[in-house]
Amino acid sequence: MRNYLIAPSILSADFARLGADVSAVLDAGADMVHFDVMDNHYVPNLTAGPLVCQALREFGIRAPIDVHLMVKPVDSIIPAFAKAGATYITFHPEASHDVGRTLQLIRDHGCKTGLVFSPSIPLGIANQFMDELDMILIMSVNPGFGGQDFIPHTLDKVREARSFIDSRSRHIRLEIDGGVKTDNIRAIAQAGADTFVAGSAIFSSDSYKKTIENFRAEISRAQ
């Protein structure tokens, strides 16, 4: 049986009280913290950098922090996020000059590695690096903004990625990010995802705990 993880995206959290809000969502049953990094260059938005990640650690956040880099180039910022306390560092292959070198850089700095695939980017390159990956992240919206609607055809890419992973003997997490809600998380789990990023669906809800419980109930029905 797969170990399913819920990873709320702080993109939708209350930044005026970020530490407390992240603590609250973890206390409500979340497993990881998803940290979206946008540079107003690779994607048309600007979000938080390593200092915010470090601040969460200094506040007392001990859960894994899953840093999704939507920046170009990526190599120069990786050491700073590793030092700031990142657990996973994932990036888009088209944003790297040398994917293999970037993966090695992440590993050299003590973090787990991952590749991210936008809806329009094929998975082919992942097959070249499966032995170097700890995570594959499938974007189910176009990167750059929170609160977008789930793109249904990305489920085919989740199934393809699951096939890639299952053909290997090592454990690689399969994460989905974008438009994840109670009414579609079961189908996403059935397609093969085991890690679910959700921003507004959790942080804009009346009860973090109830929303996460509903997510887990739907996931259990997928098995």
ROMI-841985 format. One record per atom (N, C-alpha, C, O, CB): x, y, z. Coordinates in steps of 0.001 Angstrom, whole numbers, padded with zeros to 6 digits, always signed. Glycine has a CB too. Example, Ala and Ser with C-alpha at 12.3 -4.5 7.8 and 13.67 -1.06 7.14 Angstrom:
<rs>
+013190-005690+007800/+012300-004500+007800/+013200-003300+007800/+014236-003319+008465/+011308-004473+009046/+012850-002250+007080/+013670-001060+007140/+012900+000030+007870/+013409+001138+008039/+014084-000598+005725/
</rs>
This chain:
<rs>
+000840-001197+000000/+000000+000000+000000/+000876+001248+000000/+001878+001305+000713/-000951+000005+001222/+000505+002240-000790/+001299+003460-000875/+001140+004323+000368/+000104+004314+001033/+000910+004254-002107/+002189+005058+000655/+002172+006026+001738/+001800+007383+001141/+002616+008011+000466/+003557+006084+002478/+000584+007831+001385/+000084+009060+000789/+000392+010264+001686/+000197+010219+002901/-001426+008952+000537/+000875+011337+001061/+001244+012536+001801/+000468+013745+001291/+000253+013901+000089/+002752+012789+001695/+000052+014592+002225/-000612+015846+001906/+000390+016985+002141/+000973+017098+003219/-001913+016038+002771/+000581+017827+001112/+001593+018879+001164/+000959+020232+000846/+000947+020641-000315/+002748+018577+000179/+000434+020931+001845/-000155+022248+001588/+000877+023236+001042/+002017+023284+001503/-000777+022804+002870/+000458+024012+000063/+001336+025020-000539/+001202+026333+000215/+000101+026864+000366/+001003+025220-002040/+002331+026854+000687/+002281+028104+001441/+001955+029297+000549/+001761+030406+001048/+003604+028338+002149/+001893+029084-000765/+001503+030169-001669/+000140+030737-001278/-000145+031911-001517/+001471+029670-003127/-000700+029890-000674/-002045+030321-000271/-002171+030598+001219/-003265+030884+001706/-003050+029278-000664/-001062+030514+001946/-001109+030748+003395/-001166+032244+003695/-001026+033081+002804/+000118+030112+004089/-001373+032553+004956/-001402+033931+005423/+000030+034370+005741/+000573+034004+006784/-002330+034082+006674/+000640+035148+004851/+002045+035512+005027/+002248+036488+006191/+003374+036644+006663/+002586+036123+003743/+001208+037134+006653/+001339+038011+007810/+001567+037214+009091/+002067+037745+010083/+000097+038883+007952/+001197+035940+009058/+001393+035060+010227/+001800+033673+009730/+001218+032659+010113/+000085+034976+011109/+002816+033661+008868/+003152+032439+008135/+003547+031290+009050/+003065+030170+008879/+004271+032715+007169/+004416+031551+010015/+004839+030470+010893/+003670+029819+011607/+003574+028593+011665/+005827+030982+011901/+002785+030639+012150/+001631+030115+012877/+000681+029381+011939/+000107+028357+012309/+000892+031249+013594/+000516+029903+010727/-000404+029274+009785/+000132+027918+009327/-000626+026954+009220/-000639+030188+008574/+001433+027844+009059/+002037+026568+008671/+001970+025576+009829/+001671+024401+009619/+003501+026772+008222/+002241+026031+011027/+002102+025151+012197/+000685+024617+012326/+000482+023443+012633/+002492+025897+013476/-000292+025480+012091/-001693+025075+012211/-002065+024001+011196/-002786+023057+011520/-002604+026280+012039/-001574+024146+009973/-001941+023168+008949/-001239+021832+009188/-001779+020778+008853/-001596+023703+007553/-000045+021876+009762/+000633+020625+010115/-000060+019966+011303/-000224+018746+011330/+002124+020884+010440/-000462+020763+012273/-001195+020221+013419/-002538+019624+012985/-003079+018744+013655/-001421+021318+014473/-003066+020108+011862/-004343+019614+011353/-004198+018311+010573/-005193+017724+010149/-004986+020660+010475/-002947+017855+010381/-002753+016551+009752/-001966+016542+008468/-001808+015484+007859/-004040+015958+009491/-001461+017691+008029/-000639+017714+006820/+000712+017062+007106/+001138+016973+008258/-000446+019169+006309/+001381+016607+006040/+002630+015861+006194/+003872+016665+005815/+004923+016513+006437/+002575+014616+005362/+003755+017506+004812/+004892+018262+004293/+004457+019692+004026/+003266+020001+003992/+005459+017609+003004/+005441+020555+003836/+005195+021942+003458/+005688+022112+002029/+006850+021835+001730/+005904+022952+004439/+004800+022571+001144/+005193+022819-000238/+005508+024301-000396/+004708+025161-000029/+004075+022376-001232/+006680+024586-000944/+007216+025939-000994/+007437+026320-002455/+008398+025870-003079/+008542+026050-000177/+006549+027147-002998/+006630+027548-004407/+007535+028763-004559/+007314+029798-003932/+005225+027855-004971/+008552+028626-005395/+009518+029701-005617/+009385+030179-007060/+009674+029431-007994/+010980+029223-005315/+008949+031426-007239/+008751+032013-008565/+009591+033275-008690/+009726+034037-007733/+007253+032328-008817/+010157+033494-009878/+011172+034538-010029/+010767+035719-010923/+011595+036586-011203/+012407+033929-010576/+009510+035764-011373/+009065+036828-012285/+009911+036868-013559/+010062+037915-014188/+009125+038190-011579/+010457+035709-013923/+011289+035585-015125/+010931+034287-015841/+010458+034297-016978/+012813+035617-014765/+011165+033170-015152/+010751+031882-015713/+009229+031760-015710/+008639+031191-016629/+011380+030717-014921/+008605+032299-014672/+007140+032362-014591/+006735+033789-014229/+007529+034519-013635/+006581+031336-013536/+005509+034201-014579/+005101+035600-014386/+004575+035902-012994/+003450+036379-012842/+004052+035960-015386/+005379+035627-011983/+004992+035951-010617/+006264+035980-009784/+007299+035465-010205/+003951+034919-010046/+006187+036571-008623/+007336+036668-007724/+006882+036259-006333/+005933+036823-005788/+007943+038113-007718/+007568+035273-005762/+007147+034801-004441/+008323+034862-003470/+009091+035823-003480/+006587+033355-004523/+008460+033845-002641/+009392+033889-001516/+010710+033198-001839/+010772+032292-002671/+008764+033249-000292/+011767+033650-001157/+013089+033091-001342/+013584+032312-000140/+012803+031980+000752/+014047+034174-001657/+014887+032014-000109/+015457+031186+000958/+015263+031740+002358/+015136+030966+003306/+016906+031002+000717/+015237+033054+002515/+015089+033621+003856/+013760+033236+004498/+013680+033077+005716/+015211+035134+003799/+012718+033087+003683/+011413+032682+004220/+011460+031214+004639/+010901+030835+005668/+010286+032912+003171/+012125+030400+003840/+012310+028992+004205/+013080+028886+005516/+012706+028118+006402/+013051+028227+003083/+014144+029651+005633/+014932+029664+006864/+014098+030147+008047/+014211+029616+009152/+016167+030552+006697/+013262+031154+007811/+012421+031676+008889/+011455+030619+009409/+011198+030551+010611/+011643+032897+008409/+010921+029796+008512/+010031+028712+008944/+010783+027722+009829/+010262+027273+010850/+009428+027984+007723/+011998+027389+009436/+012789+026480+010270/+013078+027114+011628/+012980+026449+012659/+014109+026106+009566/+013428+028372+011628/+013742+029049+012890/+012500+029207+013761/+012601+029270+014986/+014365+030421+012618/+011332+029270+013130/+010077+029347+013876/+009800+028037+014600/+009109+028005+015618/+008913+029691+012939/+010358+026947+014047/+010173+025644+014679/+009533+024596+013790/+009182+023517+014268/+009352+025803+015891/+009371+024888+012501/+008788+023907+011581/+009782+022786+011360/+010893+023026+010888/+008392+024563+010229/+009397+021565+011694/+010274+020403+011562/+009842+019461+010440/+010594+018556+010077/+010319+019646+012867/+008667+019653+009895/+008185+018794+008808/+009063+018974+007572/+009725+020003+007435/+006704+019110+008471/+009078+017990+006671/+009819+018163+005418/+009320+019385+004654/+008119+019647+004598/+009696+016906+004542/+010245+020120+004072/+009902+021256+003208/+010281+020896+001786/+011431+020583+001480/+010625+022570+003666/+009289+020952+000939/+009372+020536-000459/+009454+021813-001309/+008438+022463-001554/+008128+019636-000876/+010663+022169-001755/+010889+023421-002472/+010782+023188-003979/+011562+022435-004561/+012272+024015-002113/+009816+023838-004588/+009578+023745-006032/+010104+025012-006687/+009519+026086-006544/+008056+023539-006352/+011213+024879-007405/+011864+026023-008037/+011271+026285-009415/+011421+025478-010333/+013376+025790-008145/+010601+027415-009546/+010147+027910-010846/+010993+029123-011183/+010496+030245-011285/+008610+028266-010837/+012278+028872-011354/+013262+029926-011596/+014202+029483-012711/+014345+028291-012985/+014060+030257-010300/+014834+030453-013342/+015824+030151-014377/+016882+031241-014377/+016568+032427-014475/+015157+030028-015779/+018162+030821-014263/+018680+029466-014068/+018482+028998-012627/+018201+029799-011735/+020167+029406-014438/+018632+027695-012414/+018318+027144-011095/+019547+026941-010218/+019449+027039-008995/+017601+025836-011253/+020685+026663-010809/+021830+026198-010026/+022266+027187-008948/+022652+026772-007856/+022989+025919-010941/+022212+028473-009233/+022759+029457-008300/+021962+029568-007007/+022508+029987-005987/+022821+030801-008961/+020685+029202-007028/+019842+029363-005841/+019752+028094-004996/+019299+028143-003853/+018455+029787-006256/+020176+026972-005544/+020052+025692-004840/+020825+025671-003521/+020257+025251-002513/+020538+024564-005731/+022091+026102-003471/+022798+026066-002192/+022110+026880-001099/+022106+026477+000064/+024201+026569-002378/+021533+028012-001462/+020868+028857-000474/+019646+028158+000117/+019420+028239+001324/+020457+030190-001105/+018852+027471-000712/+017685+026761-000184/+018092+025540+000630/+017442+025206+001621/+016763+026339-001325/+019161+024877+000219/+019656+023749+001009/+020081+024231+002396/+019744+023602+003400/+020841+023052+000290/+020809+025329+002457/+021249+025891+003732/+020066+026360+004574/+020105+026311+005804/+022212+027052+003492/+019004+026820+003888/+017826+027339+004585/+016943+026254+005177/+016041+026544+005963/+017014+028174+003649/+017203+024986+004797/+016452+023905+005424/+015544+023105+004514/+014683+022370+004998/+015649+024453+006495/+015717+023230+003195/+014898+022446+002272/+015167+020953+002454/+016290+020542+002747/+015173+022865+000813/+014123+020154+002275/+014247+018699+002293/+014333+018166+000868/+015277+017460+000513/+013056+018057+003039/+013344+018511+000062/+013341+018226-001375/+013596+019532-002122/+013141+020595-001698/+011983+017572-001827/+014322+019450-003231/+014415+020566-004167/+014090+020027-005546/+014797+019171-006077/+015834+021238-004136/+013004+020542-006123/+012579+020104-007454/+012664+021274-008422/+012507+022430-008031/+011136+019528-007418/+012917+020959-009691/+013068+022001-010702/+012567+021511-012052/+012417+020310-012281/+014533+022444-010806/+012314+022460-012936/+011864+022154-014292/+013087+021890-015172/+013988+022727-015219/+010998+023320-014874/+013147+020761-015866/+014354+020442-016633/+014709+021492-017679/+015887+021710-017961/+014185+019115-017307/+013710+022138-018252/+013993+023138-019281/+014587+024414-018707/+015047+025277-019455/+012731+023468-020040/+014582+024540-017370/+015177+025712-016718/+016633+025481-016326/+017283+026374-015782/+014372+026084-015485/+017142+024284-016603/+018521+023936-016254/+019378+023839-017514/+018921+023357-018551/+018567+022605-015469/+020613+024297-017415/+021548+024146-018538/+022028+022709-018667/+022370+022264-019763/+022749+025082-018365/+022055+021980-017557/+022521+020596-017546/+021772+019874-016422/+022114+020021-015249/+024092+020509-017348/+020766+019106-016784/+019886+018478-015787/+020669+017575-014842/+020461+017612-013629/+018785+017669-016481/+021556+016779-015386/+022345+015879-014550/+023190+016629-013544/+023298+016217-012388/+023230+015012-015406/+023790+017728-013974/+024622+018526-013077/+023777+019158-011969/+024203+019216-010815/+025367+019617-013865/+022573+019634-012326/+021699+020239-011321/+021240+019219-010297/+021200+019515-009103/+020492+020883-011985/+020897+018034-010743/+020505+016976-009803/+021653+016648-008856/+021439+016465-007658/+020067+015708-010565/+022864+016573-009387/+024013+016279-008542/+024274+017400-007543/+024658+017149-006401/+025247+016046-009396/+024064+018636-007982/+024243+019782-007094/+023291+019702-005907/+023686+019952-004768/+024024+021092-007860/+022034+019351-006178/+021051+019207-005101/+021494+018124-004121/+021453+018314-002906/+019656+018871-005677/+021909+017007-004661/+022332+015890-003807/+023596+016237-003021/+023724+015881-001849/+022572+014633-004656/+024519+016927-003668/+025758+017318-002985/+025483+018221-001786/+026274+018261-000843/+026696+018027-003959/+024370+018941-001821/+024010+019830-000724/+023059+019169+000278/+022470+019842+001124/+023377+021091-001274/+022919+017858+000175/+022214+017107+001197/+020706+017057+001069/+020019+016688+002020/+022543+017657+002487/+020173+017426-000102/+018723+017438-000301/+018282+016322-001243/+019086+015779-002000/+018274+018793-000850/+017011+015993-001188/+016427+015036-002117/+016069+015749-003416/+015748+016937-003421/+015178+014356-001499/+016128+015006-004515/+016021+015605-005843/+014670+015336-006489/+013995+014355-006178/+017125+015085-006738/+014292+016233-007396/+013067+015998-008162/+013017+016814-009434/+013583+017905-009516/+011861+016309-007321/+012329+016268-010428/+012061+016973-011675/+010586+017322-011741/+009735+016562-011278/+012480+016124-012900/+010290+018481-012323/+008920+018984-012427/+008542+019084-013898/+009337+019534-014723/+008771+020367-011721/+007314+018658-014222/+006849+018679-015599/+005548+019468-015709/+004520+019088-015148/+006657+017250-016123/+005618+020581-016450/+004427+021387-016730/+003509+020623-017676/+003949+019656-018298/+004817+022765-017338/+002241+021030-017805/+001304+020288-018651/+001773+020083-020087/+001460+019057-020692/-000002+020993-018669/+002519+021040-020646/+002925+020937-022054/+004273+020255-022259/+004694+020075-023401/+002973+022304-022663/+004960+019873-021186/+006310+019306-021294/+006241+017783-021170/+005728+017272-020175/+007250+019901-020202/+006749+017049-022167/+006714+015583-022101/+007652+015041-021027/+008596+015707-020603/+007084+014986-023457/+007362+013808-020598/+008110+013190-019505/+009401+012514-019948/+010163+012042-019104/+007246+012189-018815/+009663+012457-021239/+010745+011639-021769/+012062+011757-021038/+012710+010743-020778/+010961+011978-023168/+012484+012978-020693/+013789+013166-020066/+013874+012500-018693/+014964+012172-018225/+014090+014645-019937/+012722+012302-018049/+012732+011670-016723/+013341+010275-016788/+014023+009844-015858/+011305+011594-016150/+013091+009568-017894/+013602+008203-018022/+015116+008148-017967/+015685+007135-017560/+013121+007587-019311/+015779+009231-018375/+017247+009270-018376/+017816+009399-016968/+018985+009087-016740/+017741+010426-019235/+016987+009862-016011/+017502+010208-014685/+016778+009499-013549/+016880+009919-012396/+017411+011688-014480/+016054+008439-013852/+015245+007796-012822/+016065+007319-011627/+015576+007328-010497/+014503+006632-013417/+017297+006907-011864/+018129+006422-010772/+018678+007551-009911/+019320+007291-008893/+019267+005603-011319/+018438+008801-010302/+018938+009955-009558/+017807+010768-008917/+018055+011805-008301/+019755+010848-010479/+016563+010292-009066/+015412+011067-008603/+014814+010504-007322/+014765+009292-007112/+014351+011113-009681/+014364+011417-006475/+013561+011058-005306/+012102+011446-005497/+011235+011000-004745/+014118+011729-004053/+011829+012280-006506/+010467+012751-006737/+010282+013148-008195/+011192+013682-008830/+010140+013937-005814/+009094+012879-008711/+008618+013475-009960/+007375+014271-009608/+006445+013755-008988/+008319+012381-011071/+007370+015532-010009/+006235+016420-009739/+005540+016747-011050/+006149+017304-011963/+006695+017723-009021/+004272+016401-011137/+003454+016706-012309/+002613+017935-012004/+001830+017941-011054/+002550+015494-012702/+002779+018971-012809/+001947+020161-012683/+000621+019918-013392/+000590+019566-014572/+002665+021409-013266/-000472+020109-012660/-001801+019935-013239/-002464+021281-013523/-003662+021360-013797/-002681+019106-012303/-001655+022332-013451/-002004+023674-013928/-000736+024232-014570/+000346+023669-014406/-002540+024617-012745/-000869+025327-015293/+000319+025978-015813/+000994+026750-014687/+000328+027494-013968/-000032+026916-016996/+002313+026584-014520/+002984+027197-013368/+002957+028719-013419/+003019+029329-014486/+004419+026721-013292/+002863+029310-012233/+002940+030767-012156/+001945+031414-011224/+002203+032496-010698/+002759+031331-013491/+000799+030764-011008/-000233+031359-010162/-000963+030277-009376/-001135+029160-009864/-001230+032170-011009/-001390+030606-008169/-002214+029709-007385/-003677+029859-007747/-004065+030815-008418/-002011+029960-005906/-004492+028907-007299/-005939+029006-007464/-006475+028646-008824/-007637+028932-009111/-006359+030351-007156/-005664+028019-009691/-006133+027648-011021/-006916+026335-010981/-006811+025560-010030/-004949+027529-011988/-007707+026103-012040/-008473+024866-012154/-007596+023726-012658/-006711+023924-013490/-009669+025063-013087/-007854+022552-012149/-007158+021324-012534/-007347+021044-014028/-008457+021165-014547/-007667+020130-011696/-006261+020669-014720/-006312+020314-016143/-006474+018798-016237/-005535+018071-015913/-005015+020800-016913/-007637+018295-016670/-007917+016857-016590/-006926+015968-017335/-006601+014883-016852/-009276+016596-017118/-006435+016400-018502/-005584+015503-019285/-004225+015251-018617/-003481+014373-019053/-005371+016080-020676/-003897+016007-017571/-002645+015729-016873/-002692+014396-016124/-001649+013877-015726/-002330+016859-015902/-003879+013842-015929/-003963+012507-015327/-003250+011470-016185/-002688+010512-015654/-005427+012102-015127/-003266+011647-017512/-002539+010721-018386/-001045+010774-018091/-000363+009749-018121/-002802+011052-019872/-000540+011970-017806/+000883+012111-017490/+001199+011482-016134/+002275+010914-015947/+001294+013597-017497/+000266+011583-015191/+000453+010921-013900/+000552+009415-014100/+001413+008766-013506/-000704+011264-012931/-000314+008859-014924/-000272+007414-015196/+001055+007020-015849/+001640+005991-015511/-001453+007001-016104/+001521+007844-016784/+002792+007568-017446/+003944+007608-016448/+004820+006743-016460/+003035+008573-018577/+003935+008614-015591/+004988+008720-014585/+004948+007549-013613/+005995+007037-013216/+004862+010033-013823/+003751+007121-013229/+003621+005973-012336/+004215+004724-012982/+004843+003910-012305/+002144+005737-011972/+004016+004572-014297/+004590+003439-015015/+006108+003496-014986/+006766+002477-014772/+004090+003409-016460/+006669+004680-015200/+008117+004858-015119/+008631+004431-013745/+009602+003681-013636/+008500+006325-015403/+007966+004919-012704/+008416+004664-011331/+008313+003189-010986/+009228+002619-010391/+007598+005489-010335/+007197+002570-011358/+006981+001170-011003/+007936+000228-011718/+008099-000922-011311/+005563+000777-011312/+008569+000712-012782/+009539-000117-013508/+010902-000109-012825/+011806-000834-013239/+009680+000372-014951/+011056+000709-011774/+012302+000793-011038/+012145+000147-009664/+011034-000006-009156/+012750+002255-010900/+013263-000224-009083/+013210-000881-007773/+013294+000129-006637/+012992-000221-005496/+014341-001899-007644/+013693+001369-006908/+013864+002349-005838/+012599+003191-005658/+011782+003309-006571/+015067+003258-006134/+012454+003770-004469/+011254+004543-004167/+011397+005967-004691/+012356+006666-004363/+010983+004553-002652/+010447+006384-005496/+010383+007751-006024/+008970+008258-005780/+008001+007623-006196/+010760+007810-007563/+008845+009392-005111/+007523+009946-004862/+006971+010545-006149/+007716+011090-006963/+007572+011009-003742/+005637+010437-006326/+004944+011017-007475/+003966+012064-006950/+002923+011743-006380/+004200+009912-008319/+004332+013312-007157/+003593+014438-006602/+002773+015125-007686/+003170+015171-008850/+004551+015439-005943/+001632+015652-007287/+000796+016441-008207/+000533+017796-007576/+000338+017909-006366/-000554+015709-008531/+000531+018830-008423/+000403+020192-007924/-000467+021006-008868/-000130+021191-010038/+001787+020849-007759/-001603+021496-008341/-002443+022402-009118/-003893+021986-009175/-004233+020983-009803/-001918+022512-010498/-004746+022746-008527/-006178+022490-008608/-006641+021244-007891/-007722+020735-008186/-006576+022397-010012/-005854+020735-006955/-006240+019530-006214/-007317+019898-005200/-007145+020808-004388/-005005+018884-005502/-008432+019171-005265/-009567+019429-004384/-010192+018114-003957/-009816+017045-004438/-010613+020325-005078/-011155+018209-003043/-011819+017002-002553/-012495+016230-003679/-012537+015000-003653/-012842+017363-001489/-013027+016951-004670/-013795+016266-005718/-012939+015652-006814/-013479+014994-007703/-014758+017222-006336/-011607+015845-006784/-010781+015199-007806/-009601+014408-007244/-008897+013739-008001/-010267+016233-008755/-009372+014471-005928/-008190+013833-005379/-008264+012310-005479/-007229+011650-005575/-008002+014249-003935/-009471+011745-005458/-009585+010294-005604/-009117+009856-006990/-008374+008881-007109/-011036+009839-005364/-009542+010563-008036/-009123+010225-009398/-007619+010396-009569/-006980+009623-010283/-009866+011094-010417/-007055+011403-008915/-005608+011631-008994/-004863+010475-008326/-003857+010000-008851/-005224+012982-008327/-005351+010026-007177/-004735+008888-006501/-004865+007620-007344/-003923+006832-007428/-005373+008676-005119/-006014+007425-007961/-006211+006253-008817/-005255+006264-009999/-004849+005205-010479/-007654+006194-009315/-004891+007451-010473/-003942+007561-011588/-002518+007241-011163/-001672+006941-012006/-003993+008956-012182/-002239+007304-009839/-000930+006880-009364/-000170+007859-008507/+000923+007533-008043/-000114+006554-010493/-000700+009051-008272/-000005+010016-007414/-000028+009551-005965/-000980+008910-005521/-000645+011413-007535/+001036+009882-005234/+001067+009552-003808/+001340+010765-002922/+001341+010650-001697/+002116+008497-003552/+001570+011927-003535/+001847+013155-002789/+001031+014277-003418/+001106+014493-004627/+003382+013499-002790/+000252+014994-002607/-000750+015911-003137/-000517+017319-002598/-000626+017571-001398/-002167+015428-002784/-000195+018228-003516/-000049+019634-003152/-001414+020300-003283/-002096+020142-004295/+001019+020351-004050/-001803+021035-002263/-003055+021791-002314/-002836+023106-001583/-002342+023130-000456/-004247+020982-001682/-003206+024192-002233/-003033+025506-001633/-004337+026081-001144/-004683+025957+000030/-002403+026447-002611/-005068+026719-002060/-006315+027381-001677/-007354+026403-001150/-008158+026768-000292/-006883+028136-002857/-007355+025161-001646/-008343+024183-001180/-008224+023934+000316/-009214+023619+000976/-008183+022870-001935/-007016+024074+000852/-006812+023900+002294/-006832+025245+003018/-007620+025444+003942/-005482+023176+002564/-005966+026165+002597/-005791+027401+003351/-007005+028333+003280/-007180+029191+004145/-004574+028125+002849/-007843+028166+002249/-009052+028992+002165/-010278+028295+002750/-011382+028837+002706/-009323+029366+000720/-010086+027103+003293/-011217+026361+003847/-011522+026826+005268/-010690+027459+005919/-010931+024848+003832/-012717+026506+005734/-013126+026872+007089/-012382+026062+008148/-012200+026518+009277/-014627+026678+007251/-011954+024850+007771/-011278+023974+008729/-010182+023210+008013/-010468+022365+007164/-012279+022996+009402/-008924+023497+008346/-007819+022739+007759/-007977+021256+008072/-007808+020405+007198/-006459+023259+008281/-008300+020958+009320/-008400+019563+009757/-009475+018818+008982/-009243+017702+008517/-008694+019493+011253/-010643+019418+008840/-011739+018748+008135/-011400+018555+006667/-011691+017502+006101/-013040+019548+008272/-010792+019550+006045/-010431+019429+004636/-009413+018313+004435/-009552+017511+003511/-009875+020758+004107/-008401+018252+005280/-007394+017198+005148/-008007+015834+005427/-007668+014857+004759/-006214+017454+006100/-008897+015753+006394/-009604+014489+006648/-010424+014067+005432/-010452+012888+005082/-010521+014621+007880/-011088+015020+004790/-011864+014710+003584/-010959+014240+002460/-011307+013319+001722/-012667+015932+003131/-009780+014880+002325/-008803+014428+001325/-008451+012958+001582/-008471+012136+000666/-007514+015317+001363/-008136+012648+002818/-007693+011276+003129/-008825+010272+002931/-008587+009140+002509/-007170+011193+004578/-010044+010681+003232/-011180+009783+003017/-011345+009470+001529/-011600+008324+001157/-012476+010407+003578/-011200+010486+000687/-011312+010263-000755/-010170+009406-001279/-010379+008538-002126/-011341+011592-001494/-008962+009648-000778/-007807+008841-001193/-008028+007382-000814/-007708+006484-001593/-006502+009373-000548/-008569+007140+000370/-008782+005748+000813/-009756+005026-000103/-009679+003807-000253/-009304+005711+002260/-010665+005760-000710/-011634+005138-001622/-011013+004807-002975/-011613+004100-003785/-012836+006057-001821/-009823+005316-003212/-009140+005038-004481/-008403+003711-004462/-008017+003196-005512/-008166+006150-004802/-008205+003149-003263/-007371+001955-003147/-008158+000674-003412/-007595-000419-003353/-006743+001894-001768/
</rs>
